[in-house]
Amino acid sequence: MKNTVENKTVALYVVATPMGNLGDITLRALEVLRDIDAIGCEDTRHACRLLDHYDIKATTFALHEHNEREAGAKLIGLLREGKSVALITDAGTPGISDPGAHAVAMAQAAGFQAIPVPGPNAAIAALSASGLSDERFLFAGFLPTKPMARRAEIERLKPVAAALVFYEAPHRIEETLDDLVALLEPQRQIVIARELTKMFEQIVRLPLTAAPGWLQADENRKRGEFVLIVSAPPPHEGLDVEAERVLQILAAELPTKQAAKLAAEITGRSKNELYERALTLKNAPI
């Protein structure tokens, strides 16, 4: 939808803002925020620090996790009046473990574009300076706060063949590290990144088993917001339990070559590896 008066797109602009260092804002983000009619903010008082720093005078209103649907209705009303709206959070990219997803969905459902204005993101910043060489990563965000649910989620993520990226708050960092150490393989590494882009920024990579001791060595290390990156699981020796089970079922009913091919399609394991294992099963003494 176009605003013919101002000749600009009437849309919801999803604007990434600095995590700490105000110099990290992009030129495009500044241009959008200066040209916008209103800005939905996770915390208007916090947003003023950024807006005042860059002498941005746009109207602001609160849009956070506790009022997102109600404030989303206000946002839609502004868009329908032909006004463009920006969405920002206290730090980083809206909608990524932060408010914003519902507001974006509401704007899209009402027929308006959601236009990303990319920039700072804590997970990507931590990954870029992690030194880990895993080809893939899985962003898991915040783990559940209740101990049993948190441990169950870690167990569920344990076999994922990728680095695992978590956010964590300072008051839960100790118990989260303890659970990661207790439930994941000791061969893994962990990157602990805290206070990214701020005065006391710290990024360390160490063996997973050493993480609790590192945290306990200095009370200041428990302060700030955390990104935790756990390296991918070590390679399995031989087939995992599920691949073995699938192969045995198929090998009992099908020719060896066909069983290995189907098992590869089902499990994602190497066809040659499965074929060799199927031959071993076939030739094993009864």
C-alpha positions as CSV (number, residue, x, y, z in Angstrom):
1,M,0.0,0.0,0.0
2,K,1.3,3.4,-1.0
3,N,1.0,6.7,0.8
4,T,0.5,9.0,-2.2
5,V,0.9,12.2,-0.2
6,E,4.4,11.4,0.9
7,N,5.3,9.1,-1.9
8,K,6.6,6.4,0.4
9,T,5.6,2.9,1.3
10,V,3.1,2.7,4.2
11,A,4.4,-0.3,6.0
12,L,5.7,-1.7,9.3
13,Y,9.4,-1.3,9.4
14,V,11.1,-3.9,11.6
15,V,14.2,-2.1,12.7
16,A,17.2,-3.7,14.4
17,T,18.9,-1.4,17.0
18,P,22.2,-1.5,18.9
19,M,22.7,-4.1,21.7
20,G,24.8,-1.7,23.7
21,N,27.2,0.4,21.6
22,L,25.0,3.1,20.0
23,G,27.5,3.3,17.1
24,D,26.3,0.0,15.8
25,I,23.1,1.4,14.3
26,T,23.0,1.3,10.5
27,L,22.6,4.4,8.3
28,R,19.4,2.9,6.8
29,A,17.9,2.4,10.3
30,L,18.6,6.1,11.1
31,E,17.0,7.2,7.9
32,V,13.9,5.1,8.5
33,L,13.5,6.2,12.2
34,R,13.9,9.9,11.2
35,D,11.3,9.5,8.4
36,I,8.7,7.4,10.2
37,D,5.4,8.6,11.6
38,A,5.5,6.5,14.8
39,I,7.7,4.0,16.6
40,G,6.5,1.0,18.6
41,C,9.0,0.4,21.3
42,E,9.5,-2.4,23.8
43,D,10.2,0.3,26.4
44,T,9.7,3.9,25.4
45,R,12.0,5.1,28.2
46,H,14.8,2.9,27.0
47,A,14.2,3.9,23.4
48,C,14.6,7.6,24.3
49,R,18.3,7.0,25.0
50,L,18.8,5.9,21.3
51,L,16.4,8.4,19.8
52,D,17.7,11.4,21.8
53,H,21.3,10.5,20.9
54,Y,20.5,10.8,17.2
55,D,18.0,13.7,17.6
56,I,15.1,11.6,16.4
57,K,11.7,13.2,17.2
58,A,9.2,10.6,16.1
59,T,6.1,9.8,18.2
60,T,6.6,6.6,20.3
61,F,4.2,4.1,21.9
62,A,4.8,1.0,24.0
63,L,4.6,-2.4,22.3
64,H,6.0,-5.2,24.4
65,E,5.3,-8.8,25.3
66,H,2.5,-7.9,27.8
67,N,0.5,-5.6,25.4
68,E,1.6,-6.8,22.0
69,R,-1.9,-7.7,20.7
70,E,-3.5,-4.6,22.1
71,A,-0.7,-2.3,20.8
72,G,-0.8,-4.2,17.6
73,A,-4.3,-2.9,17.0
74,K,-3.1,0.6,17.5
75,L,-0.3,-0.1,15.0
76,I,-2.9,-1.3,12.4
77,G,-4.9,1.8,13.0
78,L,-1.9,4.0,12.2
79,L,-1.2,2.0,9.1
80,R,-4.8,2.4,7.9
81,E,-4.5,6.1,8.4
82,G,-1.7,6.1,5.8
83,K,1.1,6.4,8.4
84,S,4.3,4.3,8.4
85,V,5.4,2.7,11.7
86,A,8.7,1.3,12.9
87,L,9.1,-1.5,15.4
88,I,12.1,-1.6,17.7
89,T,13.0,-3.5,20.8
90,D,15.4,-2.6,23.6
91,A,18.3,-4.3,21.8
92,G,18.9,-6.2,18.6
93,T,16.3,-7.5,16.2
94,P,12.6,-7.5,17.0
95,G,10.9,-10.9,16.9
96,I,14.1,-12.8,17.7
97,S,13.5,-13.9,21.3
98,D,12.0,-10.4,21.7
99,P,8.5,-8.9,21.1
100,G,7.4,-8.2,17.6
101,A,6.3,-11.5,15.9
102,H,2.6,-11.0,16.7
103,A,2.7,-7.3,15.6
104,V,4.3,-8.3,12.3
105,A,1.7,-11.1,11.7
106,M,-1.2,-8.6,12.4
107,A,0.2,-6.1,10.0
108,Q,0.6,-8.7,7.3
109,A,-2.9,-10.0,7.9
110,A,-4.3,-6.5,7.5
111,G,-2.6,-6.3,4.1
112,F,0.5,-4.3,4.9
113,Q,4.1,-5.1,4.3
114,A,6.6,-5.9,7.0
115,I,9.9,-4.5,5.8
116,P,13.1,-5.7,7.6
117,V,15.8,-3.1,8.4
118,P,18.6,-5.6,9.4
119,G,21.3,-4.9,11.9
120,P,22.6,-6.1,15.3
121,N,21.7,-9.6,16.5
122,A,23.3,-11.1,19.6
123,A,23.3,-14.7,18.3
124,I,25.0,-13.8,15.0
125,A,27.5,-11.5,16.8
126,A,28.5,-14.3,19.2
127,L,28.8,-16.9,16.4
128,S,31.0,-14.6,14.3
129,A,33.5,-14.3,17.2
130,S,33.1,-17.8,18.5
131,G,36.0,-19.5,16.7
132,L,33.8,-22.6,16.2
133,S,34.0,-24.3,12.8
134,D,30.7,-26.2,12.8
135,E,29.0,-25.8,9.4
136,R,25.5,-25.5,10.9
137,F,23.9,-23.9,13.9
138,L,20.5,-24.2,15.5
139,F,19.2,-21.1,17.3
140,A,17.2,-22.4,20.3
141,G,16.7,-19.0,22.1
142,F,15.8,-19.2,25.8
143,L,15.6,-22.6,27.4
144,P,12.5,-23.3,29.6
145,T,12.8,-21.8,33.1
146,K,11.5,-24.8,35.0
147,P,14.3,-27.4,35.6
148,M,12.5,-30.5,34.3
149,A,11.4,-28.8,31.2
150,R,14.8,-27.3,30.6
151,R,16.5,-30.7,30.9
152,A,14.0,-32.3,28.6
153,E,14.7,-29.7,26.0
154,I,18.4,-30.2,26.3
155,E,18.0,-33.9,25.9
156,R,15.8,-33.3,22.8
157,L,18.5,-31.1,21.2
158,K,21.4,-33.3,22.2
159,P,21.5,-35.3,18.9
160,V,21.1,-32.3,16.6
161,A,24.1,-32.3,14.3
162,A,24.8,-28.5,14.7
163,A,26.1,-26.0,17.1
164,L,23.4,-25.0,19.6
165,V,22.8,-21.3,20.3
166,F,21.0,-20.3,23.5
167,Y,20.2,-17.0,25.2
168,E,20.2,-16.9,29.0
169,A,19.6,-14.5,31.8
170,P,22.0,-13.9,34.6
171,H,19.8,-15.3,37.3
172,R,19.6,-18.7,35.5
173,I,23.1,-19.0,34.0
174,E,24.5,-21.2,36.7
175,E,21.8,-23.8,36.6
176,T,21.7,-23.8,32.8
177,L,25.5,-24.4,32.6
178,D,25.2,-27.2,35.1
179,D,22.4,-28.9,33.1
180,L,24.4,-28.6,29.8
181,V,27.4,-30.2,31.5
182,A,25.3,-33.0,33.0
183,L,23.4,-33.9,29.9
184,L,25.7,-33.3,26.9
185,E,28.9,-35.1,25.8
186,P,32.0,-33.9,27.6
187,Q,33.9,-33.6,24.3
188,R,31.9,-30.6,23.3
189,Q,33.1,-27.0,23.6
190,I,31.1,-24.0,24.8
191,V,31.4,-20.3,23.9
192,I,30.1,-18.0,26.6
193,A,29.5,-14.5,25.4
194,R,28.2,-11.8,27.8
195,E,27.5,-8.1,27.6
196,L,28.1,-8.0,23.8
197,T,29.2,-4.6,22.4
198,K,29.1,-3.1,26.0
199,M,31.9,-2.0,28.2
200,F,32.4,-5.3,29.9
201,E,32.0,-7.5,26.9
202,Q,33.5,-11.0,27.3
203,I,33.7,-13.9,24.9
204,V,35.4,-17.1,25.9
205,R,35.7,-20.6,24.4
206,L,36.5,-23.5,26.6
207,P,35.6,-27.2,27.2
208,L,32.0,-27.6,28.2
209,T,33.0,-29.4,31.5
210,A,35.1,-26.3,32.5
211,A,32.2,-23.8,32.1
212,P,30.8,-24.0,35.7
213,G,34.3,-23.5,37.2
214,W,35.0,-20.5,34.9
215,L,31.7,-18.9,36.0
216,Q,32.4,-19.5,39.7
217,A,35.9,-18.0,39.5
218,D,34.6,-14.4,39.3
219,E,31.3,-13.1,40.5
220,N,31.4,-10.5,37.8
221,R,31.2,-13.2,35.2
222,K,27.6,-13.9,36.2
223,R,26.4,-10.4,35.2
224,G,24.8,-9.3,32.0
225,E,22.8,-11.1,29.3
226,F,24.4,-14.2,27.9
227,V,24.7,-16.0,24.5
228,L,25.8,-19.7,24.9
229,I,27.0,-21.6,21.9
230,V,27.7,-25.4,22.4
231,S,29.6,-27.1,19.6
232,A,28.0,-29.9,17.6
233,P,28.0,-33.4,19.1
234,P,31.0,-35.6,18.4
235,P,30.7,-38.1,15.5
236,H,29.1,-41.4,16.4
237,E,31.1,-44.6,16.1
238,G,29.0,-46.9,14.0
239,L,25.2,-46.5,13.5
240,D,23.0,-44.8,16.1
241,V,20.2,-46.8,17.7
242,E,17.5,-45.6,15.3
243,A,19.5,-46.3,12.1
244,E,20.4,-49.7,13.4
245,R,16.7,-50.5,14.2
246,V,15.5,-49.3,10.8
247,L,18.2,-51.3,8.9
248,Q,17.4,-54.5,10.8
249,I,13.7,-54.3,10.0
250,L,14.3,-53.7,6.3
251,A,17.1,-56.2,6.0
252,A,14.8,-58.9,7.4
253,E,12.3,-58.3,4.6
254,L,14.3,-57.0,1.6
255,P,17.5,-57.8,-0.4
256,T,20.6,-56.3,1.2
257,K,21.1,-53.5,-1.4
258,Q,17.5,-52.4,-1.4
259,A,17.4,-52.5,2.4
260,A,20.5,-50.3,2.6
261,K,19.1,-47.8,0.0
262,L,15.8,-47.4,1.8
263,A,17.4,-47.1,5.2
264,A,19.7,-44.3,3.9
265,E,16.6,-42.4,2.6
266,I,14.8,-42.8,6.0
267,T,17.7,-42.1,8.3
268,G,20.0,-39.8,6.2
269,R,23.0,-42.1,6.9
270,S,25.5,-43.1,4.2
271,K,24.1,-45.8,1.9
272,N,27.6,-47.4,1.7
273,E,27.8,-47.5,5.5
274,L,24.4,-49.1,5.8
275,Y,25.2,-51.6,3.1
276,E,28.3,-52.7,4.9
277,R,26.4,-53.1,8.1
278,A,23.6,-55.0,6.4
279,L,26.1,-57.5,5.0
280,T,27.5,-58.0,8.5
281,L,23.9,-58.6,9.8
282,K,23.2,-61.1,7.0
283,N,26.4,-63.0,7.6
284,A,26.2,-63.0,11.4
285,P,25.8,-66.5,12.9
286,I,22.2,-67.3,14.1
